[in-house]
Amino acid sequence: MIKKISLWMFLVLSLFAASSFVSSQQAHAAPTDTWVPVWSDEFDGTSGAAPDTTKWSYDIGTGANNDGWGNQEKEYYTDRTANCFLDGNGKLILKALQETYGSGSQQRNYTSCRMVTKSKGDWKYGRVEVMAKLPTGGLGIWPAIWMLPSDKVYGNWPRSGEIDMMEMVGAEPLKVYGTIHYGNPWLHTGGDYTLPNNGFHEYAVEWDEEEIRWYVDDVLFSTKKVDDWYSSNSPKPGPFDQRFHLLLNLAVGGTWPGTPDASTVFPQQMEVDYVRVYERPGTWTKPLPGKIEAESYASMSGVSVEATTDTGNGKNVASIQTSDTLTYNAAVKTTGSYTMEYRVANGGTSNASFNLLVDGVQQGTTVTVPPTGGNQQWTTLTQAVTLNAGNHTLQVSGASGDFRLNWLQAVKLNTVIAEDFENWDNNALFGSSTSGSSTITLSKDTASKTQGNYALKVDYNQASGGALEWYSKFYQNWSYHMGMKLDVLGQSSGRTVRVELEDAEGERYDYDFVDNFTGWNSVVMPFSSFVRASTQPSGAPNDGLDRKDLNGVHIQMLTAGAGTLYFDNLIVYSGSPTSTPEPKAVPPVITSAIPGVVEAESYGAMSGVKKEDTQDVGGGQNIGYINTGDWLDYNVNVAQTGAYKVEYRVASANGSSGFELRSGSAVLDSHGVSPTGGSQVWQTMTDYISLSAGSQVIRLYAVGSSFNINWIQFTKVDPIKIEAEAYTTMNGVQTQTTTDTGGGLNVAYIDPGDWMDYTVTLPRTATYKVEYRVASANTTGAFQLMEGSTVLDSQSVPNTGGTQKWITQSSGSIQLTAGTHTFRIYSNGNHYNLNWFQLLEQ
């Protein structure tokens, strides 16, 4: 935890900090709109010295899973002064070297440096400035100035967020990006800025509970507001309402910048002139929901502050005894029910206690602090409170004993729709599955649903002697909720359904209910009623259900028999739930018309990808971060069966194996993606496919990685129409004026042995259907379509009701090659007319 500046020292330290924030010739003036300096490093020191270890630590190696830090980076990060050092002129140097380093599976051909301030510099809201000169660039070079959550309150990445102040990829050395990452599945949004030169520039982020702003040299180039992000199972402004720390690194290689080649020059280096962090005094009015560090009080009585060894280190408040007080100014965003959490330690042998007062009024009963085994042995206590929106004074008042407080936190209790079964993804099992003699088939159902567009229909045939699990999905951070409920359309079958939760450590807990009702009903399942499963995975602990990160929610049929059940709306609740299904928003089903443009981000369901702002013509968003096996499903309505030209708008820095376009199990098209010059340098690829008319789902399936797609355009291929009178040569026929649609001439007086030759150029080798426009007052008409001596098609002409009563009749499928052809219409009948014929690509 970072010790905030106490009010009585404010003016003195502000003046001192302002005078000490002096840098080399590139320095900018400190911001003047009430920002107060709270942390800095000017990188003063002797040449070749290591950075200040009271401010910086290092990430070392190749990543926790030897996966290049999750990005397939190619370097080995070290803490050597060969890679991170001071230059003696007030600058930090991060240097990437081409050298063999490490051993075994961790051996790499490059080394570099990744510095972090975690537990030495952690902040919630403020302004962070970094004056830096970026590397010269080249394929595979990837410098970054960025921030990660210090406490991961909402779970692992990306659920607890990431703030990228500056990233540059070496192929575009003057373009820098500012981005936030969040959500589950992973999403991100941001902007970019083109530098005027490759010298020193100040990169800054201003961050508060309402928005995040990016600057280069005090020029604002991107703003993201609270409605632009979210955190699963957390109220806004989560996940960016917690402490973050700073990282400086110079990566070599990775999924975004690509791998260095012979043109990439080494060594590469990033120079940093200073890092400065500011807060506004208003930040000391603590936003709730959120965490308040115990030592950041507005005033106190009788306590002291000491270093803590609790997670995150920093400071805690000590010696809280009877009548001692800690007072905090807090701004509550929303009226409602909250859980107050208190991080406490009690090294004594008897209980201590305290009260929480809001604006002088005690909240609930006195909180008891039991002995924890030591003054630095920490535990978390909870208390239910109701808070009203607005500014309030919170006071922790000692009631008895002697205890310590590290932090307190207000958590807003919300109802969360965890699954509405509207968007189907690859984290759940759909279709049919079999285990022994048990089968289950899952499908969408539009007729039986509580609300929305779909419910989940489960057709089951459960054999005795085992449970067939049919639904499994990961969820995160249900710690502050009281239970879950599932809408079920009961059938009074008397069969037992089991809901099983598996936590991140693999421990499983069960809740069973019986289908003994009819109609829609919400099955309410308090977490306190879940029972530890009798069968556990190998190595699972026995330490209670941890709901912060759930490996899965598993739903099983236990009782033998066959039948159908319907499910909708899996809800995580707080407060007092009802057994009545609750209203919820209906997600729109986007259907794209074909022919037309299908925007890549208009999918109905997807797996693994994310949206991002595009720099392509027209703006909007594209789909990026595509990896092998990812997919996007699009609901489309094809107006007409036939051939279509399909155009894909794609971008890729290094090229990719590309994708397949699928309809069910059929592959309609497949395409590799050539390098386009950058992940936002766009090109259009073209092919031709056949589509059937009607509403359907088309899937874009990634068979490769590292490409972006902006849109897909479908254009109906026009038929190749040949007017009957447009023959090159003929024998025996005549032309006459036609009354058919479009007017003009038709060919008439056709007798056996007559013929017409036509020169036709086909653009593609394909399967074609031929349509003929004919009329006859008799049934004696007949002809053949020929090429050379080969008969391609034969037709009989029925009595159409007259020699100017026109109908269209069709051939079967004819395989034809690209190029110029001479087709002959050869008559082996009489008394019929021909207006035109056309070839339609299938």
DAQUI-V616114 format. One record per run of one state. SS is the DSSP state (H for helix, E for strand, C for the rest). FROM is the first residue (numbers start at 1). LEN is the number of residues. If there is no record, write none. Layout:
ss=SS from=FROM len=LEN
ss=SS from=FROM len=LEN
//
This chain:
ss=C from=1 len=6
ss=H from=7 len=14
ss=C from=21 len=14
ss=E from=35 len=7
ss=C from=42 len=15
ss=E from=57 len=2
ss=C from=59 len=2
ss=E from=61 len=1
ss=C from=62 len=6
ss=H from=68 len=5
ss=C from=73 len=2
ss=E from=75 len=3
ss=C from=78 len=6
ss=E from=84 len=3
ss=C from=87 len=5
ss=E from=92 len=10
ss=C from=102 len=2
ss=H from=104 len=3
ss=C from=107 len=1
ss=E from=108 len=5
ss=C from=113 len=1
ss=E from=114 len=3
ss=C from=117 len=5
ss=E from=122 len=2
ss=C from=124 len=2
ss=E from=126 len=8
ss=C from=134 len=7
ss=E from=141 len=9
ss=C from=150 len=12
ss=E from=162 len=6
ss=C from=168 len=2
ss=H from=170 len=3
ss=C from=173 len=2
ss=E from=175 len=8
ss=C from=183 len=4
ss=E from=187 len=8
ss=C from=195 len=5
ss=E from=200 len=8
ss=C from=208 len=3
ss=E from=211 len=6
ss=C from=217 len=2
ss=E from=219 len=7
ss=H from=226 len=3
ss=C from=229 len=2
ss=E from=231 len=1
ss=C from=232 len=2
ss=E from=234 len=1
ss=C from=235 len=9
ss=E from=244 len=9
ss=C from=253 len=15
ss=E from=268 len=13
ss=H from=281 len=4
ss=C from=285 len=1
ss=E from=286 len=3
ss=C from=289 len=1
ss=E from=290 len=4
ss=H from=294 len=3
ss=C from=297 len=2
ss=E from=299 len=3
ss=C from=302 len=2
ss=E from=304 len=4
ss=C from=308 len=7
ss=E from=315 len=6
ss=C from=321 len=4
ss=E from=325 len=8
ss=C from=333 len=3
ss=E from=336 len=10
ss=C from=346 len=6
ss=E from=352 len=7
ss=C from=359 len=2
ss=E from=361 len=2
ss=C from=363 len=4
ss=E from=367 len=3
ss=C from=370 len=9
ss=E from=379 len=9
ss=C from=388 len=2
ss=E from=390 len=11
ss=C from=401 len=2
ss=E from=403 len=10
ss=C from=413 len=3
ss=E from=416 len=4
ss=C from=420 len=11
ss=E from=431 len=5
ss=C from=436 len=2
ss=E from=438 len=8
ss=C from=446 len=9
ss=E from=455 len=8
ss=C from=463 len=5
ss=E from=468 len=9
ss=C from=477 len=6
ss=E from=483 len=9
ss=C from=492 len=4
ss=E from=496 len=8
ss=C from=504 len=4
ss=E from=508 len=7
ss=C from=515 len=3
ss=E from=518 len=9
ss=H from=527 len=3
ss=C from=530 len=1
ss=E from=531 len=2
ss=C from=533 len=16
ss=E from=549 len=9
ss=C from=558 len=3
ss=E from=561 len=13
ss=C from=574 len=17
ss=E from=591 len=4
ss=C from=595 len=1
ss=E from=596 len=4
ss=C from=600 len=5
ss=E from=605 len=3
ss=C from=608 len=2
ss=E from=610 len=4
ss=C from=614 len=7
ss=E from=621 len=4
ss=C from=625 len=6
ss=E from=631 len=8
ss=C from=639 len=3
ss=E from=642 len=11
ss=C from=653 len=3
ss=E from=656 len=8
ss=C from=664 len=2
ss=E from=666 len=8
ss=C from=674 len=4
ss=E from=678 len=14
ss=C from=692 len=2
ss=E from=694 len=9
ss=C from=703 len=5
ss=E from=708 len=9
ss=C from=717 len=3
ss=E from=720 len=4
ss=C from=724 len=5
ss=E from=729 len=3
ss=C from=732 len=2
ss=E from=734 len=4
ss=C from=738 len=7
ss=E from=745 len=4
ss=C from=749 len=6
ss=E from=755 len=8
ss=C from=763 len=3
ss=E from=766 len=11
ss=C from=777 len=4
ss=E from=781 len=7
ss=C from=788 len=2
ss=E from=790 len=8
ss=C from=798 len=4
ss=E from=802 len=15
ss=C from=817 len=2
ss=E from=819 len=9
ss=C from=828 len=5
ss=E from=833 len=9
ss=C from=842 len=1
//
